[in-house]
Amino acid sequence: MKLAVVGQGPLAIHAALHFKHLGADVTLFKKQALGGNLHLLKTHFPHFKFQKSWKDLTSEIGRELVELSPDLLSEKPTAKEYWENYLVPIVEKGDLFSHAKTAEVVRVHKRFLSQKEVIEGRTRLLDLFRVVFTLDPKESILKQVEENPEAFEQLGAEVVNSLHETVEGFHDFDLVIDARGKFHSTYPMGASNTFALNEKRLNDESIVYYGADFLKKSPDFSSAKNIVLVGSGETIALSLLKLKDWFVQNLNVRLYIFTDEKLPFSSITNPWLQNELKTFFDETSAGYENDKQEFERRIRAWRDLEDYEKVKVAKPTEPVNRMQLFNGYSVVAMDKLLDREGVFVTAETVDFRQDFQELSESETLKTVPADFIIVGKGYRLLPRDEVSEGLMLNEPGYFDMRGQSLHSGLQQILEIEKAVMAFFQRQ
């Protein structure tokens, strides 16, 4: 039985290992390095502590393969511990690298069957799945060009230049498991999870990051002065923690957080993340309070000066809160102004979100500058996307694990095994 597993995160690795252990011929398609978003956590937040225990986050096959110590199974691992003590060893010992293909899967469909086509007396499993993927020319052809330049010179410059373009390839499989995770199809920043005004037109400015992109891509934000964050879930919390050291060191930086929730960050249940976020907010708030006290002391001293001395001494500048949280606000627009450079974000609130108090115009509408915009309002989980749109809904043999947590996904792998075995039982 030939099985394709699409994805590079822990769930994809577990699924590939599980069915390889059962004797299937498994190919793991990974777009990037194995590890997925766990690689991100391990890199940026090594002390991130999972809520579940080792036993809940690992499979029996994986534990046996790496001989995971029984005394660890009751403890909750950090991202670094899980990566070093479990994930990397099961990839290496499970020999998954030899069965992994670095390529982006762009389509999965049946070789011949249309979406509604029925085979008389047979199931649709009679026709194989075709997994279509893009090939990186650097991985194959361009390497040959570098090794044998003389041979390719005879083809001419036009032909050689065309080899830099990505091409598509395919392999056929009996079954497919889609374990790409949930971090695609992110919601935009506007109200009701729709686009704000001009968001679609301006989001190619290379300053807007959706979902975990800001965490994954590590953009250079060192010269930024104003960063806008939209949402208050785990993605925004982790983005704030990633910005923390830089924010503390650069006193001219402003962070603006807009969320339409009355109780921002209330959906975060991970104790480690809750504690880190609270510490960041408390330290920022304490710094602002200290600045205000120092300002009050200096302004009193300035006012006590004689008039002839006041003209020689600059009036102390009132401090501003460098991190501003606007809860109960919906982002309504993203604009470029005629008289000012850069991009601006406008958000609006209403009195019923602010406990029915009467709000002034300056309170209901907020417009702030933005050098970077990070949007973390959640993710759509569509019944199908561009990869699987050629398949029928609930296609037999195509198993969708998108949107599953690591714990629930491990349980789903066992359910997939039962479903696969049922295919081979006589009805």
N, C-alpha and C positions, 0 to 999 in steps of 0.2 A: 504494500500500500504506500503510495507516494503522497506525502502531506506537506503543504506549504504553511509556514507560520510567518505572518507579516507583523513586524514590530521589532523593537530593540530593548524594550524595558524589561523589568523583572518578570512580568506576566508572560511575555513572549518567550523569554528564556525558560521559564518553568514549563510552559506548554511544549516547547521543542524537546526539552529534556524528558518530560513525561512520556511522550509518544515515541521518542527514540528508544527509551528504556523498554517500551512494549514491543519494539521490533519494527516500527515503521521507518520508511525511508524519508527522513525529514530534511527539508531545506528551510533555513531561517533567513528571511529577507530583512535586512536592516538598512535603514536610510543613513544612520550615523553610527557612532561607536556604541557597542553594547552597553546597556545600563540605563539608557533613556533618562528620565527625570531624576532617577536616583543618582546618576552621575552628577547632575546639577546640584543636588543636595549635598552629596559627598564633597564636592569641590568648594561650594560657597558656604555651606552650613554643616560642617562635619559633626557638630554636636547636636544636630536636630534629632530629637528623640521620638521614636514611633510610639503610638498609643498601644499597639498590640504587642504581644510577647513574641519571642523567637518562634515558638511552636505555631502561633497563628500566622506568622509571616513566611513560613518555610514549608516545603512539602516533605513527605516521608522519604521519597526518593532522594531529594536534595540533602536532607539531614544525614542519611546513611552514606551518601557519596562523599561528603566532606567530613564525616565522623564528628558532627557537631556535638560538643560536650553537653551531656544531660543537665548539668548544673546551670547552663545558660538558658535553658528553655523557659524558665519562669521569668526571666528578666526581659526588659524592653530595650532593644538595641538602638544605638545611635546610627545615623546614616553611614558614618565612617566604619563602624564595627560591622554593620550588615554588609557593606561593600567588600571589606577586606577579609572577613572571616567566613563569608557565605557566598555572595554572588560571584566574585571573581573565581574562587575555587571550583564552583559547580560548572562554570563555563569551561574552565581548563580541563577538569577531570571528566566532564561529560563530553569532551571532544566536540563542542559545538562550533568552534571556530572553523573546523574543516567542513562543516555543513552550513556555514553562514555565507550569504552573498550580499555584498554592499551595493545596494541599488534601491532606487525609489520606485515602489510599486505604484503604477498610475491607473491600472485597470485590472479588474478580475471579472471574467465572463465565461460562459460556456463556449466551447469551440464552435458549435454549430447551432445549438438550440436557441430559439428566441425566448423572450421572457414568458410567454404564455403557452409555448409549445408543449404538447403532451405526447409521450411515446406509448403507443398501444401495447398494453400488457407489461410494460417495463417502467422503471423509475427514471427520473432525470439524471440519476447517478451514472447511467450508461454512458453519458457524454462527459468528457473530462473538463475540468476547470482550466482556463488559460490565464496564467498570471503574467501580465505585461509590465515590464519595468524599463526604466531609462538606464542606459549605460554611460558611465563617465569615461570619455575618451582617454583621460590621463591614466586610467587603470589598465587600459589594454593597448589600443592602437598607438597612442602617442609614445608609450614606452618603447614600442617596437621601432618607431621613427628615431628615437634617441639612440637605440642600440644599433640600428642599421641605416644611418643617414644616406649612405651612397645609394642603396636600393630605392629609397623613396624619392631621391632627387630626380630620378628618371621619370617619375610620375608628373612632375611639374608643380609649381607653387600653388596653382589653383586647387589641385587635387589635395595636396598636403594641408592647405588651409581649411579645406572642407572637413578634414578629419577631426578638427577641434569641436565640431558640433556634436551635441548629444544625440544618440540614436536609441531606438527602442528594440528590446529583445523580449523573448517570452520562454516560459517553460510550462508544461502541462502537468496537472496533478489530479489525484482522485478526490482529495479533500483540502479545504483551506480554513485556517483559523486566523481571523483578523484580530490581532492583539496590539493595535497601534495606540491604545490608550484613549483618553478623552480630550487631549489637549489640541484639538483642532476644531474648527467651526466655532470660534469664539464670538461672544456677543459684542456688538459695537457699543459706543459710550453713551448713546442717547437714551431718552425715556422709553419705557416699555421694551427695552433691549433692541431698539432700532437705531438707525444712524442719526446722529445729530446733524443740524444744518451744516452743509459744506464738508462734513467729515469724510464722505466718500471721495470728494474732489481733492481734498488736501492731505489725505492720509498717506500719500506717496512722497511726503516731504522728508521721509527717513527720520522722523522724530516721534512717530506714533508706534507703540509696541503693544500688541494684543496678547492676552494670556501670559504664558511663561516666556514669550520671546525676549523680553528685557533680561530675564534671568539667564536664558540660554546663550544669547548672542554677546553679552558683555560689551555693550557699546561704550565708547569713550564719552563720558558725561562730565569729564573734569572741568571743562570750560563753561558748563551750564550754570545759570543763575536762578532759573525758575523751573521746577519740575512739578507737573500736575499728575496726580494719581486719581483714577476714577474707579470706585468700588471699595469694598472693605472685607474681602475674603482672604483666603490663604495666599493667593498670588500677590495681592497688594501688600499683605503683611511681610512676606518674604522679600518683596522689592524694597520695602522700607528698611528692612534689616540689611539688605545689600548696600543701601545708600548711607547707612548709619555712620560709619567711620568718616567717610568723605564729608557728610553733613556737619559732623562735630568739628572737623578741622577747618571748614570754610564758612566763616561767619557771615558772608554776604549772600549765602544761598537761601532760597525760600522753597518750602514744600507746601503744596496745596492739595488737600484730599477732599474729593467730592463723593458723597454717597447718598443715594435716595433713601437709605434706611434711617430710622429714628435712633436705633441702637447700633452704631457701627461696630464692626468686628465681633458682633455677638455670635456669628455663625462658626467662629473658630473654636474648635474643641480640643485641639492638641495642647496639653499643658505646657510643654516646652515653648511652643510658639506664643501662647498667651503670656507667659512670664517674660520672654524676651521683648515682646511688643510693649508690655506694661512698663518694663524698665526703660525702654527707649522714650516712651511718652513722658514718664515721670522725670527722667533726666532733662528732657527738653523743656518741660514745664518749670522745673526747678531753676534752670538756667535763665528762663524768661523772667521769673519772679525776682531772681537776684539782680538781673539787669534793671528791672523796674525800681527796686530799692536803691540801687546805685544811682539811677537817674534822679530819683526824688531827693537823694542827699545832695547831688551836684546842683540840681535846679534851685534848691533852697540856698545853697552857698552862693550861687550866682545872683539870686535875688537880693541877698544881703549885701552885695557889693555896692559901693558908691557909684553914682551915675557915671562919673568920669572913668571908673574902673570897668564898668559894664561894657562900654564901647570898645574896650581893648580885648575883652574876653568873649569868645563865641558862646552863644547860648547852647547849653547841652541839648542833644538831639534825643527825643523820646524813642525808646526801643520799640521794636515790633516783634510780634511772635513769629519766629521763623518757620514754624510748622502750624498751619492753620487747617482745622478740620471743619468742613461744612457738611453737617449731617442733615438729611431731609432735602437735599438739593438734587435736581435732575439737570444733567448737562444738556443744553439746548442748541449750542452752536460752537463751531470752530471757525475762526475768521482770520483774515489778514486785513489790517486796517490801512487806509490810504496814507495817514499821516504818521504812522509808526511802523518800524520794522518788526518782523517776527510774526509769530502765530499767537492768537489769544483764544482762551476758552471761556465761554459764558455759561453760567449755571443759574437756575431759577428755583425758588421754593414758593410754597403757599402757606397760608396761615393754619390750615388744618394739619400740616406737618409740624408746626411749631406750637402745638397745644392751643390753637385758636387765638393766639395773641395777635394784635394788630401790628403789621410790619410796615416799616417805611420802604420807599422805593429802593434805597441803598441796601436795605436788608434782604429784599426779595430777589434782587438781581446782583450777581457777582461776576465780574470780568477780570481775568488774571492773565498775565503773560505766560508763555510756555516754551521752554527750550526742548523739553522732552515731555511726552504724554504717555503714561502707562495705564492701560485699560485692563481691569480684572473684574469683569462683571459676571463671570461664569461661562458655560459652554453649552452649545446646542448638542444634543445627541440625536442626530437624524436617523430615521430608519434605514436610510442609505445615503451615500455621498458619491462624489465623483469616481471613487474607486469601484464601488459595487453597484452603480446605477444600471449596469447591464444585466443584473441578475433579477430574478423574481423575488418578491418579499418572502422571507422564510425559506430561502433556497435550500433544499436538502444537501447537506455536505458542506455548507458555508456557515461557519460558526463565528458570531460577532461577540467579541469580548470587550468592545470599547465601553468606556465609562465605568468599568469595574474597579473597585479598590483592590489592593493586593490580596487582602484577606478573602473577600468574596470571590475574587477571580480564581484563587486556588481551588475553591469549592466548585466553581464552574468547570474547571478542567476535568474534574472527576465526572461531572454530568455529561460533558462532551464525550468522554470515554464510553460511558453507557450508551449514548446515542450512536456512536460509531459502531460499537459492537452489535447494536440492534439492526444496523444495516445488513449485517452478514448472517442474521438469523432467519431461518425459514418461517414465513408467516403462516 
